[in-house]
């Protein structure tokens, strides 16, 4: 399934839960291909927090992540289409150079929906979701927490897969090498 038309593309690799949520059949998924962008492709999963649906996006290379809360089934496809906006907001909060943000947003102007293809990355994503749920609960739930602060904390959590580096540091280094 293609969401936009452009020459450069990213793939949102959706779990079965997300595929069911957005109402996409297995036959309509795009084929998994190599990444063509600076940051590569993204995993997408969904979880329930305080009786609300929350979509989690995680980069496959850097494990950089962010969430969108209060997602409604009637607007599920639009939520995936808003991925570039969420990424832009995250990178702006993290004080990434505006030129790098613009380049990444152009790279994500064409989005393909695929299935997931890595159990290891799914494990990393499940760990991140557990962290999100724990921090949200610790701060009093979705209605009381500072989601930006939680996202920033999680992206600064050391990850064994990254040699005990954190997602934001690895992302900034990757973007700096690309410019």
C-alpha positions in Angstrom: 0.0 0.0 0.0 1.4 3.4 -1.1 0.4 6.5 0.8 2.1 9.2 -1.2 3.9 9.5 -4.6 7.6 10.5 -4.8 10.9 9.0 -5.9 12.5 8.4 -2.5 10.6 6.3 0.0 10.6 4.9 3.5 8.8 1.8 4.6 6.7 1.7 7.7 7.0 -1.9 8.8 3.7 -2.5 10.7 3.0 -5.3 13.1 -0.1 -7.5 12.5 -1.9 -5.5 15.2 -1.3 -2.3 13.2 -2.3 -3.9 9.9 -5.6 -5.0 11.5 -6.1 -1.6 13.0 -5.7 0.3 9.8 -7.7 -2.4 7.9 -5.0 -3.4 5.4 -4.9 -6.9 4.0 -1.7 -8.9 3.7 -2.1 -8.9 -0.1 -2.1 -5.1 -0.2 1.2 -4.7 1.7 4.2 -3.6 -0.3 7.2 -5.9 -0.6 10.0 -5.3 1.9 13.0 -3.6 0.3 16.3 -2.0 1.3 16.1 1.4 2.7 16.8 4.4 0.5 16.9 7.1 3.2 19.4 8.5 5.7 17.7 6.9 8.7 16.3 3.9 7.0 12.9 2.4 7.7 10.6 2.4 10.7 8.8 -0.2 12.7 5.2 0.6 13.8 3.3 -1.0 16.7 0.2 -0.1 18.7 -0.6 -0.5 22.4 -3.3 0.5 24.8 -2.7 2.9 27.6 -5.4 4.2 29.8 -8.0 2.8 27.4 -6.6 4.8 24.5 -4.7 3.5 21.5 -1.1 4.7 21.2 0.9 4.2 18.0 4.7 3.8 18.5 7.2 4.5 15.7 10.8 3.2 16.1 13.7 3.6 13.7 15.3 0.4 12.6 18.9 1.7 12.7 19.0 4.1 15.7 16.0 2.8 17.7 14.9 6.5 17.8 11.2 6.4 18.8 8.1 8.5 19.3 4.4 7.9 20.0 1.1 9.3 18.8 -1.7 9.1 21.4 -5.4 8.9 21.2 -5.5 7.3 17.8 -9.0 6.6 16.5 -9.8 3.7 14.2 -11.7 6.0 11.8 -8.5 8.1 11.4 -6.0 5.2 11.4 -4.6 5.6 7.9 -4.3 9.4 8.4 -2.2 8.6 11.5 0.3 6.8 9.4 0.3 9.6 6.8 1.1 12.0 9.6 4.4 10.1 10.3 6.5 12.9 8.7 4.9 15.5 10.9 5.6 13.5 14.1 9.2 12.9 13.0 9.6 16.6 12.3 8.3 17.5 15.7 10.6 15.0 17.4 13.7 16.2 15.6 12.8 19.8 16.3 12.4 19.1 20.0 15.8 17.4 19.9 17.3 20.5 18.2 18.4 18.8 15.0 19.5 21.1 12.3 16.5 22.4 10.2 18.3 21.5 7.0 18.6 17.9 8.1 15.0 17.8 9.2 13.9 19.1 5.8 15.9 16.5 4.0 14.5 13.7 6.2 10.9 14.9 5.6 11.5 15.0 1.9 12.9 11.4 2.2 9.6 10.4 3.9 7.3 12.0 1.4 6.6 8.6 -0.1 5.5 5.9 2.5 5.0 2.3 1.8 3.3 0.0 4.3 5.0 -3.4 4.8 5.0 -6.2 7.3 7.7 -6.5 9.9 10.7 -8.6 9.1 12.9 -8.8 12.2 12.1 -10.5 15.5 15.1 -8.8 17.0 13.8 -5.4 16.2 10.3 -6.4 17.4 11.9 -7.3 20.7 13.5 -3.9 20.9 10.2 -2.3 20.1 8.4 -4.3 22.7 11.0 -3.1 25.3 10.5 0.5 24.2 6.7 0.1 24.5 7.2 -1.3 28.1 9.3 1.8 28.9 6.6 4.1 27.5 3.9 2.4 29.4 5.9 2.4 32.7 6.8 6.1 32.4 3.3 7.1 31.4 1.9 5.2 34.4 4.5 6.6 36.8 3.6 10.2 35.7 -0.1 9.6 36.4 -1.4 8.4 33.0 -1.9 9.9 29.6 -4.0 12.8 31.0 -1.3 14.0 33.4 2.1 13.1 31.8 4.4 15.2 29.8 4.7 13.1 26.7 7.5 15.1 25.1 9.6 14.6 28.2 8.9 10.9 28.2 9.8 10.6 24.5 13.1 12.5 25.2 13.9 10.3 28.2 13.4 7.1 26.3 15.5 8.3 23.4 18.3 9.0 25.9 18.1 5.5 27.5 21.2 3.5 26.8 20.6 0.5 24.5 22.8 -2.6 24.4 22.1 -2.9 20.6 23.8 0.5 20.2 26.9 -0.4 22.3 25.2 1.2 25.3 24.8 4.5 23.4 21.4 6.1 23.2 19.1 6.7 20.2 19.4 10.4 20.0 23.2 10.5 20.1 23.4 7.8 17.4 20.8 9.6 15.3 22.7 13.0 15.6 26.0 11.3 14.7 24.4 9.6 11.7 22.8 12.8 10.4 26.1 14.7 10.9 28.0 12.1 8.8 25.4 12.5 6.1 25.8 16.2 5.7 
